[in-house]
């Protein structure tokens, strides 16, 4: 029986080869045609055709020469940075930060604005997105995707914000309003989930397929990555660990989406959130305007601050342990201002306590994304999608 010829196979192979070459150029930097051929396993002729095809489409460009032996120097090629741009936005109750990156992932423009004096979310986003593109010297027509990180729930089925803490004007229908206003694809992402994406891309979880990130700041949150995929849950509420009932506290009831954070008296938020951290610090003589200030003071105090850190670690371990006995991850990343203030000293205490009260003993570390994790997560999310679009259509 004769083999059935698959239609479009040569075109598919060209697309796969093009994508592989572009990924190599992103990862390795400028390469010659011969180097691309060697790394992809393609013949010299096929590699040359590939480079010509990508150059014609404006996806790669000549950036110099590499001196060789006899004969002319070989041309070096790199991905054209301006072939596409993305913008990531971190939206909070007091400020909004936006950054524009080219397709190589290099941030080339960043702006920040206060959100205290406005109740117009479309106007706020419009201004920072346009300003970030202008700062980067990029035309808005080249911005292929905008990803916004916000606190609260994002419905996985629709992409809409179903509820946002501290952002009462952010609501269902806003996604379409923003897409119409910016005339480009706009995507919402939960802030803690985006922080986990940043951690897996450039932080402590690089190369780790299973881990959880627990955010401890003014509020608390959790993101879980399972088999390399972010788990959001059926409604986007996976990780709302602030509602988790904990030992020794009143069980929270009637804490629906519209309930205020202050109503979660018996939840994990009440024993590990910002106000709880300040209460623990005050008990041992450490004070500050923010919870992170209190933890900084306890760490700086050395031996005198150990009791405060021990108690804080014991409270944090309740949420970490509850998560880990269900998911059994090898790694837990502590992120957020309080976690960063506590540093390795806090992480080590939480690791010991979790191992003492459960059957699992994951490694607990502090985030390695030192600044703007939500923003970096938004940019990486946008870049992954846009590279798929741009690099996957090279033979169109």
N, C-alpha and C positions, 0 to 999 in steps of 0.2 A: 504494500500500500504506500503510495507516495505521500511524503510529508506535506502537511498543509503550510503554505507560506503565510506568515503573519503580515498583514498589510501595515505599512508605516514603520517597519522595523528599522530601516536605515535612518529615518528621521528621528526615531526614538533614541537610537544609539548616539547620534550626533548631539542630541539634547543632553543625554547623560554625560557624554564626554565633555561638553561645554561646561556643564555644571561642575564636574570634577575639577576642571582646569581653573575655573573661577574661584572655587573653594581653596585650591592650592595657592593661588595668587594672594588671597586674603590671609591665609595662614602663614605662608612662607615669605611674602614680599615679592619684589620684582624677580622674574625668572626669564630665561631665554626660551626660544622655541624648543631647542634641544632638551633643555631641562624639563620643560613641560611634557615633552614626549617621553622622556625617561621615567618621570614620576607617575605618569598616567598609563604607561605601557603602550603608547601609540607609536606608530612609525613616524619618521621625520616628515614624510609627505602629509600624513593625516594631521599631525600636530601643527604644521604650517597652515593647512587649510582651516583648522580650528581657530588659530590666532587671527587669521585674516577675517574670518566670519565674525569673531567677537570685536575686532577693531572696526569693522564696517558698521556694526550696531552701536558703536560708541561705548562698549562695556569695558574695553581695555585700551590702553594707550602706551606708546613708547615713552620710556622714562630715562633712557640712557643706554650705555653700551658696556659690554663686558669684554675686556681684553682677553684674547686667547693666544693660540700659537700662531701658526701660519695663516694667512688669509685675513679677510676683514674681521673687525670686531663684531661680536654677536649683539643684536638688539635686545635690550631688557624691556619686559612688558609688566604692567601692573594694572589692577582694576582702576577704572576711571572713577575717582571719588564722587564727582558730581553727577553720575549717571542716575542717581536717585537720592532723595533725602527722606528722613523720618523725624518726627517730633514726639518727644515724651513729655508728659505733664504730670506733676505731683500737686494735687489739690488738697489743701487743708483748710481748717476753719479760720486761719489767720493769714495765710499766704499761699500763693500759687507760684510754682517754679516750672519753667519750660526750657527744654534744651533741644537743639537741632543737631542731628548727626548726619554725616554723609554715609554712603552705602558701605564704606569700610568700617563704620562704627566710631569714627573720630568725631567728637563733639566740637562743633565749630561755632556755636552760638548759644548763649544761655542768658535768660532774663528772669527776674523775680518781681512779683507785685504783691501788695497787700490786698486781702479780701475783706477787710474789716468794714469798709465803708461802701459796700455795694451789695445789692441783692439781685444782680443780673448775671447769672452763670454763663449765658451765651456771650455776653459782652466781655466778661473776664477772660474766658478761654480764647475768644477771638483776638483780643489784644495781645496776650502773651504768646500765642502761636505765631501771629504775624510778626511780632517783635523779635521772636527767636529766629525766624526765617530771615528777617532783615539783618539781624546781627550776624548771621552766618553767611550773608551774601547769596542766599538761595531764593530763587523764584518760588512762589507758592505752587505754581504748576508742577514743580519737580518734587514737591512733598507728597509722597505716596501713601503715607499713613500717619495718623495721630493717635497715640495711646495715652489715655488719662487714668492715673491712679487715684482712687478715692477711698475714704473709709466707708465701711458698710457693705451691703450686699449687692452683687451683680448677678442677675438672672442668667444662668448659662444658656438657656434656650433662646433668649431674645437679645442678650447683650445689654439690656436696659438696667439702670440702677433701680432696684426695688426698694431700697432704704439706705440712707446715708447718714451716719452719725455726724452731728455738728454742722450739717449742710442742708438745712431745711428746704432750700430752693432747688435742690438737686432731686429730680423726680422722674417718673416714667414720662416718656415723650421728649425728654431733653436730648437723647441720642439723635433722633431725627432732626431736631432743631439745629444741633451742632453740625451734622453732616450737610444740611442745606446751607448753613451759614459759611462753612469752610470749603464746600465743594470738593471734599476729599474724604476717603474712608476714615471714620472715627471709631475707636474701640474703648470701652471702659474696662478697667481691671481693679479688683480689690487691692488695696495698698499693701497688705501683708503678703498676699499671693505674689505680687510683683517683687517684693523684697526677696522672696524665696527664689524667684527666677534670677534675680541679680546674684544671689548667693551661689546658685548652681552654675552661673556663667563666669563670674570673676571672683568669687569669694571662697568661703571655707568648704563648700559642697561641690566644688568642681570635680567632675568624674564620679560623683556619688549618685546612684540611681534611686536610693531610698533614704529619705531624711525628713525631719520635721524642723520647722523654724517657729520659734515662739517669740513673739514681740512683747516686750515689757517696757511700757512708757507711761504716758498719762492713762492709756487704756491697755488692754491685753488682747492678743490675737494669735492665731496659729495658722500656718500653712503646711500642708503635707504633700510630699512628692513621693509617688509610688511607682516603681518600675519606670522611672524617668518622666512620669507625667504628673502634672499638678492635679490634685483631687479637689474639685470644687463642690461636690454634692449635687443633689437633684435641684435644689433651689438657690445654690450659691452660699448656703449658710455653713458649709463645712469649715471648721476653724473658728467659729464664734465661741471661743473657749471662755469668754467672759461670763457666759451663762452657766458654765459647768458647776454643778453642785459639788461642794468640797466638804471634807470631814470637819466637824466641829463648828459648822456654821448653819444658820437657818437656810432651809431649802427654798430657793426663789420660786414664786408662783405668779402666774398671770404676767410673765415677762415677755409679752409679744413684741413684734418689731417696733411698735410705736411707743413702747415703754421707754422712759428716760433711763440713762445709765445709772442714775442715783437710786433707781428702784431695785437694782440687782444686789441687795444687801447680803444675801446668802450665797452669792455666786463667787467664782474664782476672781472676778473683778474686785470684789470687796476685800480680798486678802492679799492680792498681788498687784493691783492697779496703783496709780500714782498716789492717791490719798492714803492707801494702806502702807505704802513704802515710807511716806513722810511720818505716819504714825509710829512705825517701827523705829525710825530714826530718832524721833522725839523721845521715845522711851529710853533711849541710851544716850541722849544728850546731843544728837546731831540734827541740825535744822538747815533748811534751805528753801528758797522760793519754789524750786522744782524738785521732783523726786530724785532726779539724777544728781542734783547738788548734794542731797543728803547722802546718797551712796558714795559719791566722790569723797565726801568728808569722812565717812566711815573707813574707806579704803586708805585714805591718807593718814588716818590716826594709828595705823598699824595694829598692835596688839589690843589697844583700847577699843578698836572698832570691830573686833572679831565676833563679839556676841551679837551685834546688830546684823552682821553679814550672815551669821549662822541662822538667825531667826528668819531673815529674808529668804535665804536658800531653802529653809524648811517649808515656807509658804509656797515658793515657786515650784518646789518638787511635787506638791500635790497635783498641780496641773500637768507637769511634765510626766509624772508617773502614770496618771490616768490615761494620757495619750499613748505612752509607750507600751503599756500592757495590752492595748488594742492593736497598735500598728507594729510594734516591735522593730523600730528602725535602728540601724547601727549608729546613727548620728543625730544629735540634737544641736541646733544652732540657736543661741540666745541672741536676739537682736533688739533694737530699740534703745532709747537713751539710757534707761536704767541698766540694761544689760551691759552696754558699753562702759558705763561708769563703774560697774562692778568688776569688769574685766575677768581675766583668768581666775582670780581668787574666788569670784562668785560662781563661775562655771564649775570649778573643781568641787565646791561645796554642794552644788546641785547634783552633780554626777554621783558623789558619794551617797547623798541622801536618797536618790532614786534607786540606787543599787541596794540600799538598806531596807527599803519598804516594798520592793517589788521583786519579781523573778527575773527581770531584765536589767541589763547594765549598759545602756548606750553610752557612747562617748559624747560628752557635752562640751561644746566650745563656744567662744564668743564670735560674733560675726566678723568677717574680714572685709566687708564693704563699709569702709569707714565713714563715707558721707553720701548722702542722697541715694539710699538704696532703692526707694520707690521709683525715683526718676530713672535710675540705671535699669531697673527691671522693665519699666515702660519702654525704654529705648531698645532693649534686647528683644522684647516681644514684637515691637514694630519691625525691627531689622530682620528677624526670622521670617516674618510674613512677606516682607517686601523682597527679600532675596529669593524666596520661593517664586514670587511673581516675575521678577526681572530675570533671574538666572534660569528659570524654568521655561522661558519663552524665547530662547535665543534662536530657535529655528523657525519661529512663526513667520 
